[in-house]
Amino acid sequence: MIPAIWKFKGALMRLSCPLFFKRIGAGAQFTGRIRLPLPFRNVTIGRNAMIGHDVFFQTGKTSRITIGDDVSLNTGTHLVAGDAITIGNNVAVGEYVSIRDQDHRFIPAEGVRGQGFAVSPIVIEDNVWIGRGVHIGPGAHIRSGSIVAANSVVKGDYPANSLIAGAPATQRRLIQPDGTLTRP
């Protein structure tokens, strides 16, 4: 059973949508404290999405975050877009996941401050499960039917139906249609 307050928060957010979000789909639920993005930013949330406690959205004036239908973003998830983050339908994101399409540039003699960012869009396709504590960095493309193991550091392009794990993350197994795992 869905607590009434979660539905109420979703309805309240849809009413204030033009101020903080581009669009919030019907049935969206907000289950905890809401960390609103800066006004007039390009954040779209699909139907029946569940936004957990302390989820954080950050976009620039021209960047975007697009979240599909039936997506769960759990406690402490951070989404930071300098260009674009796209999350497909039926994606489950565990607690304290960081999804950032930008990394600081670093010149050793000058340090990190003032060096700008390397930016590349992130795509997470449909039916993906992302475990707790994962960092997804610039240019990551996680294809449909994949699982990202907890605490992995993900950059790059991964085939569909992959078990992705490690720091840096690599494809460890293929996920067969019946759910069994085989070597790639």
Disulfide bonds with the S-S distance in Angstrom:
none
